[in-house]
Amino acid sequence: MAERIHATYWLETGDDPARAAEVIAGEQSSGTFVALPTETPELKARSGARVERLEIIDTATVPSLPTPKSASRFTRCVLELSWPIENLGPCLPTLMATMAGNLYELRAVTGLRMLDLQLPPSFAAAYPGPAFGIEGTRRLAAVDRGPLIGTIIKPSVGLSPEETAQQVRELVEGGVDFIKDDELQADGPHCPFDERVRAVMRVVNEAADRTGKKVMVAFNLTGDLDKMRRRHDLVLAEGGTCVMACLNSVGIVGLHELRKHSQLPIHGHRAGWGYLTRSPALGFDYAPLQKIWRLAGADHLHVNGLRNKFSESDESVIAAARAVLAPVMASASMTAMPVFSSGQTGLQAHDTYNALGCADLIHTAGGGIFGHPKGTAAGVEALRASWQAAMDGISLAEKSKQSPALAQALEFWR
C-alpha cells in the first residue's frame, strides 16, 4: 500500500464545510482556483489530496479570524486530509509547505489549527532524529534517576563572560545538573560567544576534575549555518556537552544541518511559540510540530511548565510533554527530553511527576533556585528534594523535615 501523510485540523468556515474541505485539498495538492485541462482524473487520483474525515462540531455567528467574505453562520469541524508521499518525498521543508502552507490564507477558512500529524516510515529513514535523546542526555549529565535539575543564566543579558562564569561557578558548586543560556544571549558584543564558552568551561572542567561529574551547559549557538557549526566545534573542543538553538529562528533546515554536524545533544528552545499557537483558531497544537523538530534532530524540547508565567494552560503543558515523550511514529520512537521552565519551583514537582508518570525531563528554575534565602546551593538542594519527595510519594511538608533547605524554600516559594 502506498504511503500517505495524514494531517488533522480544527476548521472553521463560512462556506459549505464539504466544499471548503475540497477547496483546501485541491489548493494543497493538484488543484487551483479554476479547473485546468491538465488536471486530469488520472493525475488527480494519483496526486490529489484526499478528504479522509469531516466531522461537524458546532456553529458560530461570528468568524474567529477576519474574512472578506460575509456569512451568517460559521461551521466548525474536524478535518483530516491525506497526501501521497510521491507528491513531495520525505522532505520536512516541503512537508511544512504542504500541510501548513496557503490553506491558512484561503477565503473559505475563518479558523484553522493543526491538531495532529501522522507520518509514514520513509520520514524516519530520511531523518535521523535525536542523536542523544533521553538516554544520551542522562549519560552525559551523569543523572541516572529523576529529572535533571537545571537553571538559566540570569539576568538574560547584560552579564560579561566573567560574570557568567562566576554564576556558573556558584551553580556547579551547588550541585546543579544542567545550565542553559537564555534564548536572548547568543553572541552579543558585551558577552561574545567564544569568550563565554571558554570562561564557563574552565569552571565546569575544573569542577569535573575534582568531583568526577561534568555539569551539562547548553550554550546558545543560534546564528547562520557556518557560525553554528563553528560555535559547536568550539564547545566540543572546550569539553562542553550540549549546544542550544532557537528552533523558530534557525528553522527546520538550520536544525537538520546542525544535527548532521553535531557531536553533542541539541537543546531545542521554542522561543516564538506563542505566535504560532496562542490563538485557538489559528496555528498549531504542539503535538504535530514537535514531531518535525524531533525528526530534524532536537534532543531536548521546551514545553513550558505548570502554573507558568505565560498564557499556556497546565493541560496544554502536560499534553506537550507527553507528546515529546511519545514515539514519533510506530516504526521509530525518537523520544526527546521535555524541558519544563517558566516560573518553576519545587511546588510543581508532584503535579508534574504525577501527570507524566515519569521523571525523564529537565526541570529548570531561575528564581526558584537563585531566590533561596540561604543561597544558590540551598536552592538546588531544595528543588532536588522536592523531586525526591514526588518520586517517593511523600508530601513536601514531610520531606522538609529531612531537608532544612526545602523547609526554608517552602517559605519563599509561596
matplotlib code that plots the C-alpha trace (Angstrom):
import matplotlib.pyplot as plt

x = [0.0, 1.4, 2.5, 0.3, 0.8, -2.2, -2.9, -5.9, -7.2, -9.8, -11.5, -14.0, -15.6, -18.5, -18.8, -20.3, -17.9, -17.6, -16.9, -14.4, -12.6, -12.4, -11.0, -8.3, -7.4, -7.2, -5.2, -2.6, -2.1, -3.0, -5.8, -6.0, -8.8, -10.0, -10.3, -7.4, -7.3, -4.0, -5.5, -6.9, -8.9, -5.8, -3.5, -6.0, -6.3, -2.6, -1.6, -4.6, -5.0, -7.9, -10.5, -10.4, -12.7, -15.0, -16.9, -19.1, -18.6, -20.8, -21.5, -20.9, -22.4, -19.1, -15.9, -12.8, -10.5, -11.0, -12.5, -13.5, -16.5, -19.5, -21.7, -24.4, -23.1, -19.7, -19.3, -16.6, -15.4, -12.6, -10.9, -8.5, -6.5, -4.0, -1.4, 0.6, 4.2, 5.0, 3.9, 6.9, 9.1, 10.2, 11.2, 10.4, 10.5, 8.2, 6.0, 5.5, 4.6, 2.1, 0.4, 0.8, 1.0, -1.6, -4.5, -4.3, -5.0, -8.0, -11.1, -13.2, -11.2, -12.1, -10.2, -7.7, -5.5, -3.4, -4.2, -2.3, 0.2, 0.9, 3.9, 4.9, 8.1, 10.0, 10.5, 12.2, 14.5, 15.3, 15.8, 17.9, 16.1, 17.7, 21.3, 21.2, 17.7, 16.9, 19.4, 22.3, 21.5, 21.4, 24.7, 26.5, 24.9, 25.6, 22.0, 20.6, 17.3, 15.0, 14.9, 18.0, 17.8, 18.6, 18.5, 19.0, 21.7, 20.0, 19.9, 19.2, 21.6, 24.0, 26.5, 30.1, 31.7, 33.5, 30.3, 28.5, 31.3, 31.0, 27.3, 28.1, 30.7, 28.0, 25.6, 28.3, 29.4, 25.7, 25.3, 23.1, 22.9, 22.1, 22.6, 21.5, 22.0, 18.9, 17.5, 18.3, 22.0, 23.9, 26.9, 26.3, 29.3, 29.0, 29.2, 30.8, 30.1, 33.7, 34.8, 31.7, 32.3, 35.9, 35.3, 32.4, 34.1, 37.1, 34.8, 33.0, 36.1, 37.9, 34.8, 34.7, 38.3, 37.6, 34.3, 34.1, 30.8, 30.6, 27.6, 25.8, 25.8, 23.6, 25.4, 23.1, 24.8, 21.8, 23.0, 23.7, 24.8, 28.5, 28.6, 26.6, 28.9, 32.0, 30.4, 29.6, 33.2, 34.4, 32.1, 33.2, 36.9, 36.4, 34.9, 31.2, 28.4, 25.4, 24.5, 21.3, 19.4, 16.2, 14.2, 11.9, 14.9, 17.1, 14.3, 14.0, 16.9, 19.1, 18.3, 18.8, 22.1, 23.2, 22.1, 24.2, 27.3, 26.8, 28.5, 26.6, 23.0, 20.9, 18.8, 15.8, 14.3, 10.9, 11.2, 8.3, 6.0, 3.2, 2.8, 2.2, -0.2, -1.8, -4.9, -7.1, -8.4, -5.0, -1.7, -0.7, -1.1, 2.4, 1.9, 2.3, 5.0, 7.3, 7.4, 9.0, 11.6, 12.4, 12.8, 15.1, 17.3, 16.3, 17.3, 15.5, 12.3, 10.8, 7.2, 6.7, 5.8, 2.9, 1.5, 3.8, 4.2, 2.9, -0.6, -0.4, -2.7, -1.5, -3.4, -1.6, 1.8, 1.2, -0.1, 3.0, 5.3, 3.5, 3.8, 7.6, 7.9, 5.7, 7.1, 7.2, 5.6, 5.0, 8.3, 10.5, 10.5, 12.9, 11.9, 13.4, 13.6, 10.9, 12.2, 10.0, 10.6, 8.9, 8.1, 9.1, 9.9, 9.6, 5.9, 5.3, 7.3, 4.5, 1.9, 4.4, 5.6, 2.0, 0.8, 3.7, 4.2, 8.0, 10.8, 12.5, 12.7, 14.8, 13.3, 14.8, 14.1, 15.6, 14.2, 13.2, 16.9, 18.6, 16.0, 16.6, 17.4, 20.4, 21.9, 22.2, 23.4, 20.4, 18.1, 19.4, 19.1, 15.5, 14.4, 16.1, 14.5, 11.1, 11.5, 12.7, 9.5, 7.4, 9.0, 8.9, 5.2, 5.6, 4.5, 6.8, 5.9, 7.1, 10.2, 11.0, 11.6, 14.6, 15.8, 16.3, 16.9, 13.4, 11.8, 13.3, 12.3, 8.7, 8.6, 9.7, 8.3, 4.8]
y = [0.0, 3.4, 5.7, 8.7, 11.7, 12.5, 15.8, 16.7, 20.2, 22.1, 24.1, 26.9, 28.1, 30.3, 28.1, 24.7, 22.6, 19.8, 22.3, 24.1, 20.9, 20.1, 23.6, 23.1, 19.7, 21.0, 24.1, 22.0, 19.4, 19.3, 21.9, 25.7, 28.3, 27.3, 23.9, 23.1, 20.6, 19.3, 18.2, 15.0, 12.5, 10.2, 13.0, 13.9, 10.3, 9.9, 13.3, 14.9, 15.3, 13.4, 14.4, 11.4, 12.7, 15.7, 15.9, 18.8, 20.1, 23.3, 26.6, 30.3, 33.6, 35.5, 34.4, 33.7, 35.4, 38.4, 37.5, 39.5, 37.2, 37.7, 34.8, 34.4, 31.1, 29.7, 25.9, 24.3, 20.9, 18.3, 17.8, 15.1, 15.3, 13.0, 13.3, 10.7, 10.6, 10.8, 14.5, 15.6, 12.7, 12.6, 16.2, 18.2, 21.7, 20.7, 18.9, 22.2, 23.9, 21.2, 20.7, 24.3, 26.5, 28.5, 26.7, 29.1, 32.0, 30.7, 32.9, 29.9, 29.5, 31.6, 29.5, 26.7, 24.9, 21.8, 19.1, 16.0, 14.7, 11.1, 10.5, 7.3, 5.3, 6.9, 10.1, 8.1, 6.6, 10.1, 11.9, 10.5, 12.2, 13.0, 11.6, 11.5, 11.9, 10.8, 8.1, 10.0, 13.1, 11.2, 9.5, 12.8, 14.6, 11.6, 11.6, 8.1, 8.8, 11.7, 14.9, 16.9, 19.8, 22.9, 26.6, 29.5, 32.2, 35.4, 38.2, 37.0, 39.6, 42.1, 39.8, 39.7, 36.3, 36.5, 37.4, 34.5, 32.1, 33.3, 32.5, 29.1, 28.5, 29.0, 26.7, 24.0, 24.1, 23.9, 20.6, 21.6, 19.2, 21.5, 25.1, 26.9, 30.3, 32.4, 32.5, 36.2, 35.5, 34.2, 36.3, 39.8, 42.2, 42.5, 38.7, 37.2, 33.5, 32.4, 34.2, 33.0, 29.4, 29.4, 31.2, 28.9, 25.7, 26.5, 26.4, 23.3, 21.4, 22.3, 21.1, 17.9, 17.2, 17.5, 15.7, 13.4, 14.9, 17.4, 19.7, 20.0, 23.5, 24.3, 27.1, 29.2, 29.0, 30.3, 32.0, 31.3, 27.8, 28.4, 30.2, 27.5, 24.8, 26.8, 27.5, 23.9, 22.9, 25.4, 23.9, 20.4, 21.4, 23.0, 19.9, 21.0, 18.5, 20.4, 23.2, 25.1, 26.5, 28.6, 26.4, 29.1, 31.3, 28.7, 26.8, 23.2, 23.3, 25.0, 22.4, 19.5, 20.8, 21.3, 17.8, 16.4, 18.2, 18.0, 15.5, 17.0, 17.0, 19.8, 21.7, 23.0, 26.2, 27.1, 30.9, 32.5, 29.6, 32.0, 33.5, 30.0, 28.8, 31.4, 31.9, 28.8, 29.4, 29.6, 27.8, 24.5, 22.3, 21.4, 17.7, 17.8, 20.5, 18.8, 15.8, 17.9, 19.2, 15.7, 14.3, 17.2, 16.4, 18.1, 16.1, 18.4, 20.4, 23.1, 22.5, 25.5, 24.5, 24.0, 27.3, 29.2, 32.9, 32.8, 32.2, 28.4, 26.2, 23.3, 20.9, 22.2, 21.9, 18.3, 17.4, 18.9, 16.9, 13.7, 14.3, 14.8, 11.5, 9.5, 7.8, 10.0, 7.0, 3.4, 2.4, 5.0, 6.2, 9.1, 10.3, 13.6, 15.0, 17.6, 20.8, 22.4, 26.1, 29.5, 30.4, 26.9, 25.9, 22.6, 23.3, 21.9, 18.7, 16.5, 17.6, 17.3, 13.8, 12.5, 13.9, 12.3, 9.2, 9.6, 12.0, 11.8, 15.6, 18.7, 21.0, 24.5, 27.0, 30.5, 32.5, 29.2, 28.5, 31.9, 33.3, 30.9, 32.8, 30.5, 30.9, 29.0, 25.7, 25.6, 26.4, 23.5, 21.2, 22.2, 21.6, 18.2, 17.3, 18.3, 15.8, 13.1, 13.6, 13.4, 10.2, 8.7, 9.5, 11.7, 15.3, 18.3, 19.0, 15.5, 15.8, 19.2, 17.6, 15.9, 18.8, 22.2, 23.7, 22.6, 23.8, 27.3, 27.2, 26.5, 29.9, 31.9, 29.7, 30.6]
z = [0.0, -1.0, 1.9, 2.8, 5.1, 7.3, 9.0, 11.2, 11.6, 13.5, 10.7, 10.8, 7.6, 6.4, 3.3, 3.0, 5.0, 2.4, -0.3, 1.8, 2.6, -1.1, -1.8, 0.8, -0.5, -4.1, -3.1, -1.2, -4.0, -7.7, -7.9, -8.2, -8.3, -11.7, -13.4, -15.7, -18.5, -17.3, -14.0, -15.5, -13.4, -13.6, -12.2, -9.5, -8.4, -8.3, -6.7, -5.3, -1.5, -0.1, 2.5, 4.8, 7.5, 8.1, 11.4, 12.2, 15.8, 16.1, 14.6, 15.4, 14.2, 14.2, 12.4, 14.5, 12.0, 9.8, 6.5, 3.4, 2.8, 4.9, 6.1, 8.7, 10.0, 10.5, 10.8, 12.9, 12.1, 12.4, 9.0, 8.2, 4.9, 3.4, 0.7, -1.2, -0.3, -4.0, -4.1, -2.0, -0.8, 2.8, 2.9, 6.0, 4.4, 1.6, 4.2, 6.0, 2.8, 2.1, 5.4, 6.7, 3.6, 1.7, 3.3, 6.2, 3.9, 1.9, 2.0, 2.9, 6.0, 9.0, 11.5, 11.1, 13.6, 13.1, 15.7, 14.7, 12.1, 11.1, 9.0, 7.1, 7.8, 4.9, 7.0, 9.7, 7.1, 5.7, 9.0, 11.9, 14.7, 18.1, 18.3, 22.2, 23.4, 27.0, 27.4, 26.0, 27.9, 31.2, 30.4, 29.7, 32.7, 35.0, 36.2, 36.2, 38.1, 38.5, 36.5, 35.5, 38.0, 36.0, 35.7, 33.3, 33.4, 34.8, 34.0, 30.5, 29.0, 30.5, 32.2, 30.9, 30.2, 33.6, 35.4, 33.6, 34.7, 38.3, 38.2, 36.8, 39.5, 42.2, 40.4, 39.8, 43.5, 44.5, 42.7, 39.7, 36.8, 33.9, 33.0, 29.9, 28.2, 27.8, 24.3, 24.1, 24.7, 21.8, 20.6, 21.6, 21.8, 25.6, 26.1, 23.0, 22.4, 22.3, 25.4, 27.3, 26.3, 27.3, 30.7, 31.6, 30.6, 32.6, 35.7, 34.5, 33.7, 36.9, 38.9, 36.8, 37.6, 41.3, 41.5, 38.5, 37.4, 34.5, 34.6, 31.2, 29.9, 26.8, 25.0, 22.7, 19.3, 17.3, 14.1, 10.5, 9.5, 9.3, 12.6, 14.3, 13.1, 14.2, 17.6, 18.0, 17.3, 19.9, 22.6, 21.7, 21.8, 25.2, 26.6, 26.5, 26.4, 24.9, 22.5, 22.2, 19.2, 19.0, 16.7, 15.2, 14.4, 12.7, 11.0, 10.0, 7.6, 10.1, 12.8, 10.4, 9.2, 12.8, 13.6, 10.8, 12.1, 15.8, 18.2, 21.1, 22.3, 20.8, 23.3, 21.3, 22.5, 21.1, 21.5, 19.5, 20.1, 21.1, 17.7, 16.3, 18.9, 21.2, 19.1, 19.5, 16.0, 14.2, 14.0, 15.6, 18.6, 19.9, 19.2, 15.4, 15.2, 17.8, 15.6, 12.9, 15.4, 16.7, 13.2, 12.4, 15.4, 18.6, 21.7, 24.2, 23.6, 25.8, 26.9, 29.3, 32.9, 35.2, 36.7, 34.4, 34.0, 30.4, 29.0, 28.4, 30.5, 32.6, 30.4, 27.3, 29.0, 30.1, 26.6, 25.1, 27.4, 26.8, 23.0, 23.3, 25.2, 22.8, 19.7, 16.5, 14.7, 15.3, 13.5, 15.2, 18.8, 18.6, 22.1, 23.2, 26.7, 27.6, 29.3, 31.9, 32.6, 33.4, 37.0, 38.2, 41.8, 43.8, 44.2, 40.7, 41.2, 42.5, 39.9, 37.0, 38.1, 38.7, 35.3, 33.3, 35.4, 35.0, 35.6, 32.2, 31.9, 32.6, 35.3, 35.1, 37.8, 37.8, 40.7, 42.3, 42.8, 42.9, 45.3, 48.1, 51.3, 52.0, 48.6, 45.3, 46.7, 49.0, 46.1, 44.1, 47.1, 47.8, 44.2, 44.2, 47.5, 46.1, 43.2, 45.6, 47.6, 44.5, 43.3, 46.8, 47.1, 50.2, 50.8, 50.6, 54.3, 55.3, 53.1, 54.6, 58.0, 56.5, 54.4, 56.0, 52.6, 51.4, 54.6, 54.0, 50.3, 51.2, 52.9, 49.8, 47.0, 48.1]

ax = plt.figure().add_subplot(projection="3d")
ax.plot(x, y, z, "-o")
ax.set_aspect("equal")
plt.show()
